[in-house]
């Protein structure tokens, strides 16, 4: 049985023909070293002498997606075709498995690629636009501007068995009230889980739990039973004083404090919300309140550099927002400007400061954020080096560096990826 997506070690299986090794090796280095993704690459991961067919069976189900490099060589390769077919089976069986294709030049795309869309690469070189499109393809588009979104944290099960009520409630929240539904990313591993969940939940204006009937267990407790994670998140939402709605199957009862008073009931197999649930969600819409500390990422960048390379930086910010589901803040309009910038730095979830050439303004901004206890990541164009003395408390050596815009997009992706959230709207 294949592992669940969040249990898999590799982000991408890189499928290619050996005749295209020069370009593919460059691509692999960028994906792994700059962008911070775990990549299955046959020379790196197949044991010497292993049978390729057996290796494929073992390899593809250990990945969360496949990136196929389409060239005249790969379209003639039986190995590449077998890799794609194995990945297609994963795509059908596991929602969230990614299939991404790069078409190099005008290579003819064979019919066995089914109806897969692709990214056109004019020639076998990795440029900033291609790098941006690859990363964008790995994160579904929630179609909601994070600056205007009304976020609701939703705690529910998306397993095929027992997800009918969760989907019905989620669709109602989106279609009737235009909420953006937020959860923890399936494959998230960074930071302490409890701390991360509290951070995500605190950035939302309300909380909804949909508790299904599971494994024949009718009594819900917060330790070692099928409902423990639901109850822990319910208790956390109440601790944060979020407007809450708990919707549970009629068979599920919480006997421990604080009990289940106020829960509304809905059968796990229901595909439409009953009147009492509709009423509870209507009340939630009225009670939704703007979070006291909305999540955003402050990017301390050189504004002159942004103006000179406007399109490149627009892509960079879009990557940040697509990956994290949070607003990327660069400019502050609040007056007086220095106070507005300082406040935004102090209230950010993360500050990414580009201190190329030891830019004084960016160094000061990084220092303000660090003094306020905000997480700060430092980057710069050039080589690894020691930091200015006043910034060495953050990290002794500046090791997140880039030489060009391709590497810059990758480095920023690597930094923000541990902060990603799951925008559930796109999955409905």
LUMLUMMI-406913 format. One record per residue (C-alpha): x, y, z. Coordinates in steps of 0.2 Angstrom, whole numbers, plus 5000, padded with zeros to 4 digits. Example, Ala and Ser with C-alpha at 12.3 -4.5 7.8 and 13.67 -1.06 7.14 Angstrom:
[[5062; 4978; 5039]]
[[5068; 4995; 5036]]
END
This chain:
[[5000; 5000; 5000]]
[[5007; 5017; 4995]]
[[5011; 5030; 5009]]
[[5000; 5045; 5012]]
[[5006; 5060; 5004]]
[[5012; 5068; 5021]]
[[5022; 5052; 5025]]
[[5032; 5053; 5009]]
[[5051; 5058; 5009]]
[[5052; 5066; 4992]]
[[5043; 5081; 4985]]
[[5046; 5077; 4966]]
[[5051; 5062; 4955]]
[[5062; 5070; 4941]]
[[5058; 5060; 4925]]
[[5069; 5063; 4910]]
[[5079; 5055; 4896]]
[[5098; 5053; 4899]]
[[5102; 5062; 4883]]
[[5095; 5078; 4892]]
[[5106; 5076; 4907]]
[[5115; 5093; 4906]]
[[5099; 5103; 4908]]
[[5091; 5091; 4920]]
[[5106; 5091; 4932]]
[[5105; 5110; 4932]]
[[5086; 5109; 4936]]
[[5089; 5096; 4950]]
[[5102; 5107; 4958]]
[[5091; 5122; 4958]]
[[5076; 5112; 4965]]
[[5086; 5104; 4979]]
[[5099; 5117; 4983]]
[[5090; 5133; 4980]]
[[5072; 5129; 4982]]
[[5074; 5117; 4996]]
[[5064; 5102; 4988]]
[[5068; 5084; 4990]]
[[5070; 5077; 4973]]
[[5071; 5058; 4967]]
[[5084; 5058; 4954]]
[[5088; 5041; 4947]]
[[5107; 5043; 4948]]
[[5106; 5049; 4966]]
[[5093; 5036; 4972]]
[[5093; 5020; 4962]]
[[5105; 5007; 4969]]
[[5119; 5001; 4957]]
[[5112; 4986; 4948]]
[[5094; 4988; 4953]]
[[5081; 4983; 4941]]
[[5073; 4999; 4934]]
[[5055; 4992; 4934]]
[[5056; 4987; 4952]]
[[5064; 5004; 4956]]
[[5050; 5013; 4949]]
[[5037; 5004; 4959]]
[[5047; 5009; 4974]]
[[5051; 5026; 4969]]
[[5035; 5035; 4963]]
[[5024; 5031; 4978]]
[[5038; 5038; 4989]]
[[5036; 5055; 4980]]
[[5022; 5069; 4981]]
[[5023; 5073; 4963]]
[[5032; 5070; 4946]]
[[5041; 5083; 4936]]
[[5043; 5077; 4918]]
[[5055; 5085; 4906]]
[[5047; 5083; 4888]]
[[5060; 5083; 4874]]
[[5061; 5073; 4858]]
[[5072; 5061; 4868]]
[[5061; 5058; 4883]]
[[5046; 5056; 4872]]
[[5054; 5040; 4864]]
[[5059; 5033; 4881]]
[[5050; 5018; 4887]]
[[5057; 5022; 4905]]
[[5050; 5039; 4905]]
[[5033; 5033; 4899]]
[[5033; 5020; 4913]]
[[5037; 5033; 4925]]
[[5023; 5044; 4919]]
[[5011; 5030; 4920]]
[[5016; 5026; 4938]]
[[5014; 5044; 4942]]
[[4997; 5045; 4934]]
[[4990; 5031; 4945]]
[[4996; 5041; 4960]]
[[4988; 5056; 4953]]
[[4971; 5047; 4952]]
[[4972; 5038; 4969]]
[[4979; 5053; 4979]]
[[4972; 5070; 4978]]
[[4986; 5083; 4979]]
[[4999; 5072; 4970]]
[[5007; 5084; 4957]]
[[5010; 5081; 4939]]
[[5021; 5095; 4931]]
[[5028; 5095; 4913]]
[[5041; 5105; 4905]]
[[5041; 5105; 4886]]
[[5058; 5110; 4880]]
[[5058; 5119; 4863]]
[[5044; 5113; 4852]]
[[5045; 5095; 4857]]
[[5030; 5085; 4851]]
[[5020; 5080; 4866]]
[[5014; 5062; 4864]]
[[4996; 5056; 4866]]
[[5001; 5045; 4881]]
[[5003; 5061; 4891]]
[[4984; 5061; 4892]]
[[4978; 5079; 4894]]
[[4992; 5086; 4905]]
[[4996; 5104; 4903]]
[[5014; 5109; 4902]]
[[5026; 5124; 4904]]
[[5035; 5129; 4888]]
[[5053; 5131; 4890]]
[[5061; 5140; 4874]]
[[5078; 5131; 4876]]
[[5086; 5119; 4888]]
[[5090; 5133; 4901]]
[[5082; 5138; 4917]]
[[5077; 5156; 4918]]
[[5067; 5166; 4931]]
[[5051; 5164; 4922]]
[[5052; 5145; 4921]]
[[5058; 5144; 4939]]
[[5042; 5154; 4944]]
[[5030; 5143; 4934]]
[[5037; 5127; 4941]]
[[5035; 5133; 4959]]
[[5018; 5140; 4955]]
[[5012; 5123; 4948]]
[[5016; 5114; 4965]]
[[5004; 5125; 4975]]
[[4985; 5125; 4970]]
[[4978; 5142; 4968]]
[[4965; 5147; 4981]]
[[4959; 5161; 4969]]
[[4958; 5172; 4984]]
[[4968; 5187; 4987]]
[[4975; 5185; 5005]]
[[4974; 5204; 5008]]
[[4955; 5203; 5006]]
[[4952; 5185; 5012]]
[[4940; 5181; 5027]]
[[4949; 5166; 5034]]
[[4941; 5152; 5044]]
[[4951; 5138; 5052]]
[[4942; 5121; 5048]]
[[4945; 5105; 5058]]
[[4938; 5090; 5049]]
[[4943; 5074; 5040]]
[[4946; 5073; 5022]]
[[4948; 5054; 5021]]
[[4937; 5046; 5007]]
[[4927; 5037; 5020]]
[[4918; 5050; 5032]]
[[4921; 5066; 5023]]
[[4904; 5069; 5016]]
[[4898; 5081; 5030]]
[[4915; 5090; 5030]]
[[4913; 5094; 5011]]
[[4895; 5099; 5013]]
[[4899; 5111; 5027]]
[[4914; 5118; 5018]]
[[4905; 5121; 5002]]
[[4891; 5130; 5011]]
[[4904; 5141; 5020]]
[[4912; 5146; 5003]]
[[4897; 5147; 4992]]
[[4886; 5157; 5005]]
[[4899; 5168; 5014]]
[[4914; 5168; 5003]]
[[4925; 5162; 5017]]
[[4943; 5156; 5014]]
[[4945; 5139; 5023]]
[[4962; 5137; 5031]]
[[4971; 5121; 5038]]
[[4988; 5114; 5041]]
[[4997; 5109; 5025]]
[[4997; 5090; 5023]]
[[5016; 5088; 5021]]
[[5021; 5101; 5034]]
[[5035; 5096; 5045]]
[[5043; 5113; 5050]]
[[5042; 5120; 5068]]
[[5033; 5112; 5083]]
[[5016; 5106; 5076]]
[[5006; 5113; 5092]]
[[5014; 5130; 5090]]
[[5012; 5130; 5071]]
[[4993; 5126; 5073]]
[[4990; 5139; 5086]]
[[4999; 5152; 5074]]
[[4988; 5147; 5060]]
[[4972; 5147; 5070]]
[[4976; 5164; 5078]]
[[4977; 5172; 5060]]
[[4959; 5167; 5056]]
[[4943; 5175; 5061]]
[[4933; 5160; 5066]]
[[4934; 5141; 5069]]
[[4923; 5127; 5062]]
[[4925; 5108; 5067]]
[[4916; 5094; 5058]]
[[4918; 5078; 5069]]
[[4913; 5062; 5059]]
[[4908; 5046; 5067]]
[[4924; 5035; 5067]]
[[4929; 5017; 5070]]
[[4913; 5013; 5080]]
[[4919; 5024; 5094]]
[[4905; 5034; 5102]]
[[4914; 5043; 5116]]
[[4926; 5056; 5112]]
[[4941; 5060; 5123]]
[[4956; 5071; 5120]]
[[4969; 5057; 5123]]
[[4972; 5042; 5112]]
[[4956; 5040; 5102]]
[[4950; 5043; 5085]]
[[4944; 5061; 5090]]
[[4959; 5067; 5100]]
[[4965; 5079; 5086]]
[[4948; 5087; 5084]]
[[4945; 5090; 5102]]
[[4963; 5097; 5104]]
[[4959; 5110; 5090]]
[[4942; 5113; 5097]]
[[4949; 5117; 5114]]
[[4963; 5128; 5106]]
[[4950; 5138; 5096]]
[[4941; 5142; 5113]]
[[4957; 5146; 5121]]
[[4960; 5159; 5107]]
[[4942; 5166; 5110]]
[[4938; 5162; 5091]]
[[4919; 5162; 5086]]
[[4916; 5143; 5085]]
[[4904; 5131; 5078]]
[[4906; 5112; 5081]]
[[4896; 5100; 5070]]
[[4897; 5082; 5076]]
[[4889; 5066; 5071]]
[[4874; 5062; 5083]]
[[4883; 5046; 5088]]
[[4898; 5056; 5095]]
[[4898; 5062; 5113]]
[[4911; 5071; 5123]]
[[4909; 5066; 5141]]
[[4925; 5075; 5148]]
[[4925; 5093; 5152]]
[[4919; 5104; 5145]]
[[4907; 5092; 5137]]
[[4898; 5094; 5120]]
[[4885; 5107; 5125]]
[[4882; 5119; 5110]]
[[4887; 5106; 5097]]
[[4876; 5105; 5082]]
[[4872; 5088; 5074]]
[[4874; 5082; 5057]]
[[4876; 5064; 5050]]
[[4893; 5060; 5043]]
[[4886; 5053; 5027]]
[[4875; 5069; 5024]]
[[4878; 5079; 5008]]
[[4867; 5094; 5013]]
[[4868; 5104; 5028]]
[[4852; 5102; 5039]]
[[4843; 5118; 5045]]
[[4852; 5119; 5062]]
[[4869; 5118; 5054]]
[[4864; 5132; 5042]]
[[4858; 5143; 5056]]
[[4874; 5140; 5066]]
[[4885; 5144; 5051]]
[[4874; 5160; 5048]]
[[4878; 5165; 5066]]
[[4896; 5162; 5063]]
[[4896; 5173; 5048]]
[[4889; 5187; 5059]]
[[4901; 5184; 5072]]
[[4917; 5183; 5061]]
[[4929; 5196; 5067]]
[[4945; 5202; 5059]]
[[4960; 5193; 5068]]
[[4969; 5204; 5080]]
[[4986; 5199; 5072]]
[[4983; 5194; 5054]]
[[4998; 5184; 5046]]
[[5009; 5192; 5033]]
[[5027; 5191; 5028]]
[[5037; 5207; 5027]]
[[5050; 5207; 5013]]
[[5063; 5220; 5017]]
[[5069; 5223; 4999]]
[[5078; 5237; 4990]]
[[5064; 5247; 4982]]
[[5075; 5254; 4968]]
[[5080; 5236; 4964]]
[[5061; 5232; 4963]]
[[5057; 5246; 4952]]
[[5071; 5241; 4940]]
[[5066; 5223; 4939]]
[[5047; 5225; 4942]]
[[5041; 5209; 4933]]
[[5054; 5198; 4942]]
[[5049; 5204; 4959]]
[[5031; 5203; 4956]]
[[5034; 5185; 4952]]
[[5044; 5183; 4968]]
[[5030; 5190; 4979]]
[[5017; 5179; 4970]]
[[5027; 5164; 4974]]
[[5027; 5169; 4993]]
[[5009; 5172; 4993]]
[[5005; 5156; 4983]]
[[5016; 5145; 4995]]
[[5010; 5153; 5011]]
[[4993; 5159; 5008]]
[[4998; 5175; 5017]]
[[5001; 5193; 5011]]
[[5019; 5198; 5006]]
[[5021; 5216; 5012]]
[[5035; 5227; 5004]]
[[5028; 5244; 5004]]
[[5020; 5254; 5019]]
[[5009; 5268; 5016]]
[[5006; 5273; 5034]]
[[5012; 5290; 5040]]
[[5024; 5294; 5047]]
[[5033; 5281; 5036]]
[[5046; 5276; 5048]]
[[5033; 5272; 5062]]
[[5023; 5263; 5049]]
[[5037; 5252; 5044]]
[[5043; 5249; 5062]]
[[5025; 5243; 5067]]
[[5024; 5232; 5052]]
[[5040; 5224; 5056]]
[[5036; 5221; 5074]]
[[5019; 5213; 5069]]
[[5025; 5202; 5055]]
[[5025; 5183; 5056]]
[[5041; 5182; 5047]]
[[5053; 5195; 5040]]
[[5064; 5191; 5025]]
[[5078; 5205; 5023]]
[[5089; 5206; 5008]]
[[5105; 5214; 5015]]
[[5115; 5214; 4998]]
[[5130; 5226; 5000]]
[[5125; 5227; 5019]]
[[5111; 5239; 5014]]
[[5109; 5250; 5030]]
[[5090; 5252; 5029]]
[[5088; 5233; 5027]]
[[5100; 5229; 5041]]
[[5091; 5241; 5052]]
[[5074; 5234; 5048]]
[[5081; 5216; 5051]]
[[5087; 5223; 5068]]
[[5070; 5230; 5073]]
[[5061; 5214; 5069]]
[[5074; 5203; 5078]]
[[5073; 5215; 5094]]
[[5054; 5212; 5093]]
[[5055; 5193; 5094]]
[[5050; 5191; 5076]]
[[5058; 5177; 5065]]
[[5070; 5185; 5053]]
[[5078; 5177; 5038]]
[[5093; 5186; 5030]]
[[5098; 5184; 5011]]
[[5110; 5193; 5000]]
[[5117; 5192; 4982]]
[[5134; 5186; 4982]]
[[5144; 5173; 4992]]
[[5142; 5166; 5009]]
[[5150; 5178; 5022]]
[[5150; 5184; 5039]]
[[5137; 5196; 5044]]
[[5139; 5214; 5050]]
[[5143; 5213; 5069]]
[[5125; 5219; 5075]]
[[5116; 5205; 5065]]
[[5127; 5191; 5071]]
[[5115; 5187; 5085]]
[[5103; 5180; 5072]]
[[5115; 5168; 5063]]
[[5134; 5168; 5063]]
[[5136; 5166; 5044]]
[[5125; 5173; 5030]]
[[5122; 5156; 5020]]
[[5106; 5160; 5011]]
[[5114; 5169; 4995]]
[[5110; 5169; 4977]]
[[5119; 5174; 4961]]
[[5104; 5179; 4950]]
[[5085; 5180; 4949]]
[[5083; 5161; 4946]]
[[5093; 5157; 4962]]
[[5084; 5171; 4971]]
[[5066; 5164; 4968]]
[[5072; 5147; 4974]]
[[5080; 5154; 4990]]
[[5065; 5164; 4994]]
[[5054; 5148; 4991]]
[[5065; 5138; 5003]]
[[5063; 5151; 5017]]
[[5044; 5153; 5016]]
[[5040; 5135; 5013]]
[[5040; 5130; 5031]]
[[5026; 5143; 5034]]
[[5014; 5136; 5021]]
[[4996; 5134; 5025]]
[[4983; 5124; 5017]]
[[4970; 5134; 5007]]
[[4955; 5121; 5006]]
[[4944; 5131; 4994]]
[[4954; 5124; 4979]]
[[4951; 5106; 4984]]
[[4932; 5107; 4985]]
END
